[in-house]
Amino acid sequence: MKLEDVEVFVEAVKAGSLAGAARRLSVSPMAASRSLNNLEAELGVRLVHRTTRSLSPTSDGDVFFTPCAGAAGR
């Protein structure tokens, strides 16, 4: 599991969008999307509900978010 992928997840949940996370982390929206997809594939669960305008954590995402946010120091 890459720390960068976890950081994208944490920032995306906080920002409510991948575009917001990408801006905060100074990466492209495509790179942020790939990171989140990689993390979900590695864990084997869907972490967020995506729409064209927003993003919200799934129940699995909520469980994963708390320790990740603390570990990422954000």
Summary of the structure (lengths in Angstrom):
residues: 74
radius of gyration: 10.7
end to end distance: 18.1
largest distance: 28.8
contacts: 220
relative contact order: 0.22
helix: 68%
strand: 8%
